[in-house]
Amino acid sequence: MSSDRLRRSDADGILPVSIGTAVWLGVLLVLLVSWSRLEGDGTLWWIGAAVVGVLSGSLGLVFLRWRRGRMDAAASSSDQE
């Protein structure tokens, strides 16, 4: 793995947010399968917490990809000057 790739990933934050969103999605799926047990224990709100994790991660990915595109456009326009 090149150091340029590591710097790029660290600079835009897409990889860690993608991993976190995928983890929340996995947690949500497990919780949905366990719905009746959660309901019996009074911990059904965990599903809502996982949904918020997935949604906020997804919105974060949209923003980070938009920001990366703007950064790439700015870099390419400064290279042309």
Backbone torsions as a table, in degrees:
resi	resn	phi	psi	omega
1	MET	NA	127.9	-177.1
2	SER	-78.8	153.5	179.4
3	SER	-68.0	-26.5	177.3
4	ASP	-64.2	-41.0	179.1
5	ARG	-65.5	-39.8	178.2
6	LEU	-63.9	-44.3	178.8
7	ARG	-62.8	-40.3	-179.4
8	ARG	-63.2	-46.1	179.8
9	SER	-63.5	-40.2	179.5
10	ASP	-68.4	-34.0	-177.1
11	ALA	-72.4	-37.9	-176.0
12	ASP	-98.7	-17.2	174.4
13	GLY	71.3	10.0	-176.2
14	ILE	-69.9	-40.6	-178.1
15	LEU	-61.8	-52.7	-179.6
16	PRO	-63.6	-35.1	178.5
17	VAL	-69.8	-36.0	176.5
18	SER	-64.1	-43.3	179.2
19	ILE	-64.3	-44.9	179.4
20	GLY	-62.4	-40.8	178.7
21	THR	-65.3	-40.6	178.4
22	ALA	-64.8	-38.5	177.7
23	VAL	-64.1	-45.4	178.2
24	TRP	-61.3	-38.2	178.5
25	LEU	-64.3	-42.8	176.5
26	GLY	-61.7	-42.8	177.5
27	VAL	-61.9	-42.7	179.1
28	LEU	-59.9	-43.7	-179.8
29	LEU	-62.9	-42.3	178.1
30	VAL	-63.5	-42.3	-180.0
31	LEU	-66.0	-37.4	178.7
32	LEU	-64.7	-36.6	177.0
33	VAL	-66.9	-30.1	-177.5
34	SER	-95.8	21.2	-172.7
35	TRP	-51.0	-51.0	-174.5
36	SER	-64.7	-38.1	178.6
37	ARG	-67.8	-40.4	177.6
38	LEU	-63.5	-40.6	179.6
39	GLU	-63.5	-41.0	178.5
40	GLY	-66.6	-34.1	-179.4
41	ASP	-84.2	-9.2	-177.0
42	GLY	76.6	23.0	-178.8
43	THR	-116.9	30.6	-179.9
44	LEU	-64.1	-21.5	-179.9
45	TRP	-63.4	-18.9	177.8
46	TRP	-59.1	-33.3	178.8
47	ILE	-62.8	-42.1	177.3
48	GLY	-62.0	-39.0	178.5
49	ALA	-63.7	-40.9	178.9
50	ALA	-67.9	-37.2	177.0
51	VAL	-62.5	-43.2	178.3
52	VAL	-62.3	-39.3	177.2
53	GLY	-61.6	-44.2	179.7
54	VAL	-66.4	-45.4	-178.5
55	LEU	-66.1	-43.8	-179.5
56	SER	-68.0	-36.9	175.6
57	GLY	-64.4	-40.3	178.7
58	SER	-64.9	-44.3	176.7
59	LEU	-64.2	-37.2	176.5
60	GLY	-62.4	-39.9	178.3
61	LEU	-65.8	-39.8	177.2
62	VAL	-60.5	-47.4	180.0
63	PHE	-63.1	-45.5	-176.8
64	LEU	-65.1	-37.1	177.2
65	ARG	-68.5	-38.5	175.5
66	TRP	-62.1	-45.1	-179.2
67	ARG	-64.8	-40.4	178.1
68	ARG	-61.9	-40.9	177.4
69	GLY	-62.1	-41.0	177.5
70	ARG	-66.0	-39.8	179.0
71	MET	-65.7	-41.9	178.4
72	ASP	-64.4	-40.6	178.9
73	ALA	-65.5	-39.7	178.8
74	ALA	-66.4	-39.4	179.5
75	ALA	-67.5	-40.5	-179.0
76	SER	-71.3	-33.8	178.6
77	SER	-72.4	-32.0	177.0
78	SER	-75.2	-26.5	176.0
79	ASP	-70.2	-30.8	-177.9
80	GLN	-76.6	-20.2	-178.1
81	GLU	-78.1	NA	NA
